[in-house]
């Protein structure tokens, strides 16, 4: 179904920004070392930049893959979801879908019967995981996930707010969006916390980029004390 013509949605913008920031972080340091070594004619710095690049480039490539991989396709046949790295893929027809859940942070499709794909099996295995004591899965979804009757769409929820994902569902399954306006008002109002996180991510990334540029263009004839402090910081 992934190659079927239809509405295609990438990862929501708010989910992409942290990945972009991670890529900038992992590429910024070796870039600063290599550029600084090239500008200053410092072979040792160039070597260090090459070593750091070899160590960090795989992480940047992984984040790039995680950024590109997720996709949601809405077509005449149904819904196809390719989730984040390691979660697999799942396809369901419109007849399999019981309802569209739009609770904030718990967005997804509730199925009429259990889905036997690897996707729902992995989702069930990860449902009870906690990070710093906080569950990664919304409590509202736990029962349906345990029964393998839930397909999460929270990574694409911003497209509901924007309207295009709502239009895609309305075009193919209007029965699922009959009460969308009420649900949108209650569950899809912009989350101030998400905005604060985005501001912090963009701000810290900007500071990091400026620091990388400054480090790369710095005069390496400065005092050893300053240079030692700069290298310790990075």
matplotlib code that plots the C-alpha trace (Angstrom):
import matplotlib.pyplot as plt

x = [0.0, 3.0, 3.3, -0.5, -1.3, -2.9, -2.3, 1.3, 2.4, 5.9, 6.7, 5.1, 7.2, 7.4, 8.8, 11.4, 13.0, 14.7, 16.1, 17.4, 19.0, 20.7, 22.1, 23.5, 25.1, 26.7, 28.0, 28.9, 31.8, 33.8, 33.0, 34.4, 37.6, 38.1, 37.4, 39.6, 42.4, 42.1, 42.1, 44.9, 47.0, 47.0, 47.4, 46.7, 43.4, 42.5, 43.3, 41.2, 38.4, 38.6, 38.5, 35.6, 33.7, 34.2, 32.8, 29.8, 28.8, 27.0, 24.8, 24.0, 23.1, 20.9, 19.0, 18.7, 17.2, 14.8, 13.8, 13.1, 11.6, 8.2, 5.4, 1.6, -0.3, -4.1, -5.6, -8.7, -7.5, -7.0, -4.1, -0.4, 2.0, 5.7, 6.8, 10.0, 13.1, 12.6, 8.8, 8.1, 5.1, 1.4, -1.5, -5.2, -8.2, -11.1, -13.3, -10.8, -11.0, -13.6, -12.8, -10.4, -9.1, -7.9, -7.2, -4.1, -1.0, -3.1, -4.0, -4.5, -6.8, -8.8, -9.3, -12.3, -10.2, -6.6, -4.0, -1.4, 1.5, 4.9, 4.1, 1.4, 3.5, 6.4, 4.0, 2.6, 6.1, 7.1, 3.8, 4.9, 8.3, 8.9, 11.5, 12.4, 9.2, 7.0, 5.2, 6.0, 2.4, -0.8, -2.8, -5.9, -4.3, -2.8, -5.8, -6.2, -2.4, -2.4, -5.2, -3.3, -6.2, -4.4, -2.4, -0.7, -0.8, 0.6, 3.8, 1.5, -1.1, 0.1, -1.3, -4.7, -4.3, -3.1, -6.1, -4.6, -4.8, -8.4, -9.2, -7.6, -9.7, -12.8, -12.2, -11.9, -13.7, -16.1, -17.7, -14.5, -14.5, -18.2, -17.5, -14.1, -14.9, -15.8, -12.8, -10.5, -11.6, -11.2, -8.1, -6.1, -5.7, -2.0, 0.0, 2.0, 4.4, 5.2, 5.9, 8.2, 10.1, 10.4, 11.7, 14.4, 15.4, 15.8, 17.5, 20.1, 20.7, 21.3, 23.8, 25.6, 25.8, 27.2, 29.7, 30.8, 31.3, 33.2, 35.4, 36.2, 37.0, 38.9, 42.5, 44.5, 47.4, 45.3, 46.7, 47.1, 44.8, 41.9, 42.5, 42.6, 39.4, 37.7, 38.8, 37.7, 34.2, 33.8]
y = [0.0, 2.3, 2.8, 3.3, 6.9, 8.9, 11.5, 11.1, 12.7, 12.9, 13.2, 16.3, 19.4, 19.5, 16.0, 16.8, 19.8, 17.8, 15.4, 18.3, 19.7, 16.3, 16.2, 19.7, 18.7, 15.6, 17.3, 20.6, 19.6, 17.7, 20.4, 23.0, 21.0, 20.3, 23.9, 25.3, 22.9, 23.9, 27.6, 27.4, 24.8, 22.6, 18.9, 17.7, 19.5, 18.1, 14.6, 15.2, 16.4, 13.3, 11.0, 12.9, 12.8, 9.0, 8.6, 11.0, 10.6, 7.3, 9.0, 11.8, 9.3, 7.4, 10.5, 11.3, 7.9, 8.4, 11.7, 10.3, 6.9, 7.6, 8.2, 8.0, 7.2, 7.7, 6.1, 4.4, 1.1, 2.3, 3.5, 2.6, 3.6, 3.2, 4.1, 5.3, 3.2, -0.3, -0.2, -1.6, -1.0, -1.7, -1.5, -1.6, -1.3, 1.1, -1.8, -2.7, 0.7, 1.2, 4.8, 7.7, 8.8, 12.4, 12.8, 15.0, 12.7, 9.6, 10.1, 7.0, 4.4, 1.9, -1.3, -3.6, -6.7, -7.5, -6.9, -9.7, -7.6, -7.2, -3.5, -4.1, -6.8, -4.4, -1.7, -3.9, -4.9, -1.3, 0.0, -0.4, 1.3, 4.3, 7.1, 8.8, 7.3, 8.7, 6.3, 6.7, 5.5, 7.3, 5.5, 5.8, 3.6, 0.8, -1.6, -1.3, -1.7, -4.8, -6.2, -5.2, -3.0, 0.4, 2.2, 5.3, 8.6, 11.0, 11.5, 13.0, 14.7, 18.2, 17.5, 17.2, 20.7, 22.0, 20.5, 18.4, 15.1, 15.8, 16.4, 13.1, 11.2, 13.0, 12.2, 8.5, 7.8, 10.6, 8.4, 8.7, 12.5, 13.2, 14.7, 16.1, 19.8, 19.0, 16.7, 19.3, 22.0, 19.7, 17.7, 19.4, 22.9, 24.0, 22.8, 25.6, 23.0, 21.9, 25.5, 26.0, 22.9, 24.0, 27.4, 25.8, 23.4, 26.1, 28.4, 25.9, 24.8, 28.4, 29.0, 25.7, 26.6, 30.1, 28.6, 26.1, 28.9, 31.0, 28.1, 27.3, 30.9, 31.7, 32.8, 29.8, 32.1, 33.1, 32.3, 28.6, 29.2, 30.4, 27.6, 24.9, 26.2, 26.2, 22.7, 21.5, 23.1, 21.3]
z = [0.0, 0.5, -3.3, -3.8, -4.9, -2.1, 0.5, 1.9, 5.1, 6.5, 10.2, 11.7, 11.8, 15.6, 15.6, 12.9, 14.6, 17.4, 14.8, 12.7, 15.9, 16.6, 13.0, 13.4, 16.7, 15.4, 12.2, 13.7, 15.9, 13.2, 10.7, 13.1, 13.6, 9.9, 8.9, 11.6, 10.6, 7.0, 7.7, 10.2, 8.3, 11.4, 10.4, 13.9, 14.0, 10.6, 11.9, 15.0, 12.8, 10.7, 13.8, 15.3, 12.0, 11.8, 15.3, 15.0, 11.3, 12.0, 14.6, 12.1, 9.4, 11.8, 12.7, 9.0, 8.5, 11.4, 9.9, 6.5, 7.3, 9.0, 6.5, 6.7, 3.5, 3.2, 0.1, -1.3, 0.1, 3.6, 5.8, 5.5, 8.3, 8.3, 11.8, 13.4, 13.3, 14.5, 14.7, 11.2, 8.9, 9.0, 6.6, 7.5, 5.3, 6.0, 7.0, 9.8, 11.4, 14.2, 15.1, 15.0, 18.4, 18.7, 22.4, 22.7, 22.9, 22.2, 18.6, 16.5, 14.9, 16.9, 15.0, 15.1, 15.5, 16.5, 13.9, 13.7, 12.1, 13.6, 14.1, 16.6, 18.3, 18.8, 19.9, 22.6, 23.8, 24.2, 25.7, 29.4, 29.0, 31.2, 30.9, 34.2, 35.6, 32.9, 30.6, 26.8, 26.0, 26.8, 29.4, 27.2, 24.6, 26.8, 26.7, 22.9, 22.4, 24.6, 22.4, 19.2, 18.2, 18.0, 15.3, 16.8, 14.8, 17.3, 15.3, 12.5, 14.7, 13.7, 10.2, 11.8, 13.3, 9.9, 8.2, 5.4, 7.3, 8.3, 4.6, 3.6, 6.1, 5.2, 1.5, 2.1, 5.3, 6.2, 8.9, 10.9, 10.9, 11.4, 14.8, 13.9, 14.6, 18.2, 18.7, 17.1, 19.6, 22.6, 21.7, 19.0, 20.4, 20.1, 23.2, 24.8, 26.1, 22.6, 21.6, 24.5, 23.7, 20.1, 21.1, 23.4, 20.7, 18.1, 20.5, 21.7, 18.2, 17.1, 19.9, 19.1, 15.4, 16.2, 18.6, 15.9, 13.4, 15.9, 16.9, 13.3, 12.4, 15.6, 15.5, 16.7, 17.8, 20.8, 24.2, 25.2, 28.2, 25.9, 23.4, 26.2, 27.6, 24.2, 23.5, 26.9, 26.3, 22.9]

ax = plt.figure().add_subplot(projection="3d")
ax.plot(x, y, z, "-o")
ax.set_aspect("equal")
plt.show()
